[in-house]
Every structure is written in structure tokens, then in C-alpha cells.
Amino acid sequence: MSLTRCQNGHMFSARRYGTVCPFCNIETAAKTKVEMEPQEAELEEDLYYEEIEPVCGWLVCVEGAQRGLDYKVRMGKNFIGRGDDMDIQILRDNAISRRNHAIIVYDPKKRNTVLLPGESSGIAYLNGEAVYTPQELAQYDIVELGNSKFLFMPFCGESFEWQEKAEE
């Protein structure tokens, strides 16, 4: 909740009383936000301390229901599906399994990105070929999932790698 302070130090709700202090009847031109709802303060603090996971590449939908949308590939395993708990959530294509249709892994030690088959009944295709074993991804490869096609664009690899932050 936002409160306003008048020049005499009175605190009041500008939403309820406008810009005139109800205690001393003085017009206040400047509003000062002095406190937040507890939920807002906790959310702001959580966002401040949330660890940033840097992007290592992208999948860009080039054909299908989400055409034009991009999906960030992060370091480690990225599970792909329609479910809320998926790292890469692809909506509006019901031919994509809800959970683990496919997995994309960025390995920082090897500096490569690999496409793995998922644990669902759906099949992932890489450049038109079904993926049954791990396949390394290269720039502009086409990954097919359900009725959608995605172009892979790496960010990390031989030319660039995120450096581990120094221990403080």
C-alpha cells in the first residue's frame, strides 16, 4: 500500500484522501512511497536473490503454432514439453508430449549442445532423422517436435563460454 507524507509528517492514503492531508488540511504535491505490502516486499527480495541462469543458445519456432517464438537453452539439461514444469514449455501443439518429449543438454566442459530423445512416446527429429541416441546440435539445425519445427542457434561453444563467477 502506498502512503503519502505531508510536510507536517502525517501519513495518509492518497487513494482515499487524494493529495490533501486529512489531519492538517495541507495540500501535498509530492507523493512518497514508504511501505509495500508484505507479499510485494517478499517477491521483490526473492527476485533480487534469484540466481540468473545465463542463456547458452536458443530454439526458434520456424513452423507450427508458436511460429516466431524463441526458447532459451540454459546450461545443463533442458526438458522440453507442454507442461508447466518443463524447462522449455511449448504450448498450442498437442502433438508435443506434456512431459519430456525431448531433452537438450548444454555441456560446458565439452562446449557442445546435444539433443536427446525424451522419455515420452513422442519422437524428436533432427534435420528430418529420428533421434534415438544423443545427437550433437550445430548452428541452423532443425529440430522437429510434434507438428512444430525449431531452428537451433547456439550462443556458447568454441567462440564464447560463460566464466564461472569468482568465489566471494
C-alpha positions as MATLAB code, in Angstrom:
seq = 'MSLTRCQNGHMFSARRYGTVCPFCNIETAAKTKVEMEPQEAELEEDLYYEEIEPVCGWLVCVEGAQRGLDYKVRMGKNFIGRGDDMDIQILRDNAISRRNHAIIVYDPKKRNTVLLPGESSGIAYLNGEAVYTPQELAQYDIVELGNSKFLFMPFCGESFEWQEKAEE';
ca = [
       0.000    0.000    0.000;
       1.337    3.461   -0.901;
       1.181    6.172    1.706;
       1.794    9.888    1.318;
       3.551   12.083    3.897;
       2.507   15.731    4.305;
       5.014   18.453    5.256;
       3.968   18.073    8.933;
       4.837   14.384    8.865;
       1.331   12.923    8.791;
       0.941    9.679    6.829;
      -2.250    9.053    4.848;
      -3.641    7.079    1.943;
      -3.627    9.139   -1.231;
      -6.071    6.667   -2.751;
      -8.622    7.509   -0.055;
      -7.907   11.213    0.644;
      -6.288   12.450   -2.566;
      -3.490   14.994   -2.194;
      -4.914   16.842    0.860;
      -3.798   15.677    4.313;
      -6.911   14.715    6.332;
      -5.195   15.713    9.610;
      -3.986   19.251    8.856;
      -5.774   20.008    5.565;
      -2.493   20.823    3.751;
      -2.078   20.129    0.034;
       0.785   17.716   -0.728;
       2.288   17.873   -4.174;
       4.829   15.073   -3.840;
       3.890   11.511   -3.014;
       6.381    9.336   -1.214;
       6.083    5.579   -1.207;
       7.046    4.434    2.266;
       5.960    0.816    2.564;
       4.916   -2.130    0.459;
       2.515   -4.940    1.064;
       4.395   -7.813    2.739;
       3.811  -10.059   -0.298;
       5.270   -7.430   -2.650;
       8.335   -6.968   -0.430;
       8.939  -10.732   -0.246;
       8.537  -11.087   -4.021;
      10.968   -8.221   -4.649;
      13.508   -9.782   -2.272;
      13.104  -13.228   -3.896;
      13.700  -11.716   -7.338;
      16.785   -9.905   -6.041;
      18.342  -13.119   -4.742;
      17.195  -15.359   -7.601;
      20.195  -16.809   -9.376;
      20.456  -15.882  -13.028;
      20.851  -18.807  -15.395;
      22.660  -17.466  -18.462;
      21.465  -18.416  -21.924;
      23.598  -20.893  -23.892;
      21.510  -20.978  -27.085;
      18.016  -20.742  -28.497;
      15.362  -22.759  -30.236;
      13.313  -20.584  -32.583;
       9.972  -21.895  -33.813;
      10.036  -21.605  -37.607;
       6.950  -23.707  -38.314;
       3.931  -24.527  -36.160;
       1.538  -22.922  -33.686;
       4.241  -20.865  -31.946;
       5.968  -19.637  -35.126;
       8.293  -16.731  -34.327;
       8.709  -17.518  -30.627;
      12.137  -18.272  -29.179;
      13.026  -20.553  -26.281;
      16.194  -20.181  -24.211;
      18.525  -23.140  -23.821;
      20.305  -22.997  -20.461;
      23.376  -24.809  -19.127;
      22.739  -28.476  -18.284;
      19.576  -30.413  -19.111;
      16.599  -28.605  -20.651;
      13.462  -30.776  -20.617;
      11.001  -29.983  -23.425;
       7.229  -30.453  -23.302;
       3.873  -28.711  -22.885;
       3.732  -28.975  -19.071;
       4.273  -26.120  -16.618;
       7.219  -27.939  -15.057;
       9.211  -28.154  -18.305;
      12.342  -26.023  -18.790;
      11.218  -25.310  -22.354;
       7.427  -25.155  -22.401;
       5.898  -25.268  -25.877;
       2.183  -24.521  -25.894;
      -0.562  -24.895  -28.533;
       0.902  -28.033  -30.181;
      -0.908  -31.005  -28.672;
       1.273  -33.421  -30.674;
       4.127  -32.470  -28.324;
       4.095  -34.595  -25.172;
       3.233  -32.868  -21.920;
       6.435  -34.064  -20.224;
       9.906  -34.843  -21.632;
       9.202  -35.038  -25.353;
      12.927  -34.355  -25.839;
      15.912  -33.043  -23.877;
      18.536  -30.532  -24.964;
      21.757  -30.544  -22.954;
      24.468  -27.889  -22.998;
      27.719  -29.327  -21.604;
      30.091  -26.507  -20.536;
      33.106  -28.835  -20.250;
      32.781  -30.134  -23.804;
      31.303  -26.830  -25.013;
      28.645  -28.579  -27.054;
      24.865  -28.940  -27.218;
      23.211  -32.339  -27.615;
      19.638  -33.409  -28.442;
      18.423  -36.482  -26.546;
      15.243  -38.490  -27.073;
      12.694  -37.888  -24.329;
      11.023  -40.356  -22.028;
       7.612  -39.931  -23.683;
       6.044  -41.686  -26.646;
       6.760  -38.675  -28.886;
       9.667  -38.799  -31.329;
      12.094  -35.920  -31.862;
      13.653  -35.416  -35.287;
      16.932  -33.708  -36.128;
      17.188  -32.486  -39.729;
      14.492  -34.983  -40.752;
      16.028  -38.019  -39.000;
      14.506  -39.624  -35.888;
      16.605  -39.212  -32.738;
      17.070  -42.456  -30.802;
      20.539  -41.711  -29.404;
      22.239  -38.438  -28.373;
      22.911  -36.194  -31.395;
      25.126  -33.116  -31.324;
      23.403  -29.921  -32.451;
      25.010  -27.435  -34.815;
      24.041  -23.914  -35.846;
      20.865  -23.819  -38.018;
      19.924  -27.454  -37.315;
      16.174  -28.118  -37.486;
      14.570  -29.912  -34.529;
      11.065  -31.290  -35.131;
       8.755  -31.919  -32.186;
       5.092  -32.749  -32.745;
       3.765  -30.532  -35.553;
       6.397  -27.844  -34.976;
       9.896  -27.163  -36.317;
      12.571  -25.258  -34.430;
      15.836  -23.794  -35.658;
      18.728  -24.204  -33.209;
      21.030  -21.239  -32.667;
      23.985  -21.729  -30.268;
      25.402  -18.922  -28.145;
      28.022  -20.756  -26.097;
      30.637  -23.036  -27.621;
      34.085  -22.689  -29.098;
      33.877  -18.890  -29.536;
      32.256  -17.970  -26.216;
      31.719  -19.501  -22.780;
      30.300  -18.049  -19.572;
      33.063  -17.792  -16.998;
      32.383  -19.148  -13.529;
      31.975  -16.272  -11.074;
      34.793  -15.849   -8.597;
      34.041  -17.075   -5.099;
      33.399  -14.123   -2.806;
];
